[in-house]
């Protein structure tokens, strides 16, 4: 029992260490700590605004919760014999890698040229760290909730954000990998 407790503690420290490393690397990459507006908001309702991806939450927060759902499934299938805490550590490695890649000039430029995110400048460090924390919450939820509930919430998040901002995790991935002009036109029609 003590060994299992130590294992969970080590995995949680690893997750915390990965979050700290993410913050440090983003800082070294020149990312701004908080919104250049000089204040922190709980939620930024604008999508194509300077505050998007700069505050604690925005319309892309549900996508990061869904990352947690997906990572729980993937690592449950791949690492079935490992503890949930170990699987969370692997999920965090993937999320941190994505957050660093997402805030690289390569992906920022790709978002600008191929998606509706014309003025995207990358995440603030606060927003990026918050994205990772929401992935953790999504992972934790998926580990404890019935599968049907997790799937239902993911579908509702995708439909809701698709309806409100004409973007969601599915569209974001499609437009980043294989841009579709009709989708871009539809997204840009939001005004």
C-alpha positions in Angstrom: 0.0 0.0 0.0 2.8 2.4 0.9 4.5 1.5 -2.4 1.4 2.3 -4.4 1.0 5.6 -2.5 4.6 6.5 -3.3 4.1 5.6 -6.9 1.0 7.9 -7.2 2.9 10.7 -5.4 5.9 10.3 -7.8 3.5 10.4 -10.9 1.8 13.5 -9.6 5.1 15.2 -9.0 6.1 14.2 -12.5 3.0 15.9 -13.8 3.7 19.0 -11.8 7.3 19.0 -13.0 6.1 18.7 -16.6 3.8 21.7 -16.1 6.7 23.7 -14.6 9.0 22.7 -17.5 6.2 23.8 -19.9 6.1 27.2 -18.3 9.9 27.6 -18.2 10.3 26.5 -21.9 7.5 28.9 -23.0 9.2 31.7 -21.2 12.5 30.8 -22.8 10.7 30.8 -26.2 9.7 34.5 -25.5 6.0 33.9 -24.8 4.3 36.6 -22.7 3.4 35.5 -19.1 -0.1 37.1 -19.3 -2.1 39.0 -21.7 -0.3 42.1 -23.0 -3.5 44.0 -21.9 -2.0 43.9 -18.4 -4.8 42.0 -16.6 -6.1 38.5 -16.3 -9.7 37.5 -17.0 -11.4 34.2 -16.0 -12.9 33.9 -19.5 -12.3 35.6 -22.8 -15.5 35.5 -24.8 -13.9 36.9 -28.1 -12.5 34.5 -30.6 -10.7 36.7 -33.1 -9.7 39.2 -30.5 -6.3 40.1 -29.0 -7.5 38.5 -25.7 -8.1 35.1 -27.2 -5.7 32.5 -25.9 -4.4 35.0 -23.4 -6.5 34.4 -20.3 -7.4 31.5 -18.0 -10.2 30.2 -20.2 -11.6 30.8 -23.7 -13.8 29.0 -26.2 -10.9 26.5 -26.8 -10.9 25.3 -23.2 -13.5 22.6 -24.0 -11.0 21.2 -26.6 -8.4 20.7 -23.9 -10.9 19.0 -21.7 -11.6 16.7 -24.6 -7.8 16.2 -25.0 -8.0 14.7 -21.5 -10.9 12.4 -22.5 -9.0 11.2 -25.6 -5.7 10.7 -23.7 -7.4 8.8 -21.0 -8.8 6.4 -23.7 -5.5 6.1 -25.6 -3.4 5.4 -22.5 -6.0 3.1 -21.0 -5.8 1.0 -24.2 -2.0 1.2 -24.5 -1.0 1.0 -20.8 -3.8 -1.0 -19.4 -1.6 -2.6 -16.7 -0.2 0.8 -15.5 -1.8 3.0 -12.9 -4.1 5.9 -13.8 -1.4 8.2 -12.3 1.2 6.7 -14.7 -1.2 7.1 -17.6 -1.8 10.7 -16.6 2.0 11.3 -16.7 2.1 10.1 -20.3 -0.9 12.2 -21.2 0.8 15.2 -19.7 3.9 14.6 -21.8 1.8 14.6 -25.0 -0.1 17.8 -23.9 3.1 19.7 -23.0 4.6 18.7 -26.3 1.5 20.0 -28.1 1.5 23.2 -26.1 5.1 23.9 -27.0 4.6 23.0 -30.6 1.4 25.0 -30.8 3.3 28.1 -29.6 6.2 27.6 -32.1 6.4 29.9 -35.1 5.7 27.0 -37.4 2.3 26.3 -36.0 1.4 29.9 -35.3 2.1 30.7 -38.9 0.1 27.6 -40.0 -2.9 28.8 -37.9 -2.7 32.2 -39.5 -2.4 31.0 -43.1 -4.7 28.0 -43.0 -7.4 28.5 -40.4 -9.8 31.3 -39.4 -7.3 32.4 -36.7 -5.9 35.2 -38.9 -4.6 37.3 -36.0 -3.4 34.4 -33.8 -0.2 35.2 -32.0 0.1 32.2 -29.8 -0.9 31.6 -26.2 0.2 33.5 -23.2 2.0 31.3 -20.7 -1.0 31.6 -18.3 -3.3 30.3 -21.0 -1.0 27.5 -22.1 -0.6 26.3 -18.5 -4.3 26.6 -18.0 -4.9 24.5 -21.2 -2.7 21.7 -19.7 -4.6 21.9 -16.4 -7.9 21.5 -18.2 -6.5 18.5 -20.0 -5.7 17.0 -16.5 -9.2 17.7 -15.4 -10.6 16.1 -18.5 -8.4 13.0 -18.0 -9.4 12.8 -14.3 -13.1 13.1 -15.2 -12.8 10.4 -17.9 -11.1 8.1 -15.4 -14.0 8.3 -13.0 -17.1 9.0 -15.1 -19.2 6.5 -17.0 -18.1 6.2 -20.7 -21.5 7.3 -22.0 -21.3 10.5 -19.9 -17.7 11.3 -21.1 -18.8 10.8 -24.7 -21.9 12.9 -24.3 -20.0 15.8 -22.8 -17.4 15.6 -25.6 -20.2 15.7 -28.2 -22.0 18.6 -26.5 -18.7 20.6 -26.2 -18.0 20.0 -29.9 -21.5 21.0 -31.0 -21.7 23.9 -28.7 -18.4 25.5 -29.7 -19.0 24.6 -33.3 -22.3 26.5 -33.1 -21.1 29.5 -31.1 -17.7 30.1 -32.6 -17.7 28.0 -35.7 -14.7 26.1 -34.4 -14.0 23.1 -32.2 -11.4 20.4 -31.7 -12.5 18.5 -34.8 -12.5 21.5 -37.1 -9.3 22.8 -35.6 -7.5 19.5 -36.4 -8.9 19.3 -39.9 -8.0 22.9 -40.7 -4.5 22.5 -39.3 -3.8 19.3 -41.2 -5.9 19.4 -44.3 -7.5 22.9 -44.8 -10.8 23.0 -46.5 -11.6 26.3 -48.2 -15.4 26.0 -47.7 -14.9 25.5 -43.9 -12.6 28.5 -43.8 -15.2 30.6 -45.6 -17.9 29.4 -43.2 -15.7 30.2 -40.2 -14.8 33.6 -41.5 -18.5 34.5 -42.1 -19.0 34.7 -38.4 -17.6 38.2 -38.5 
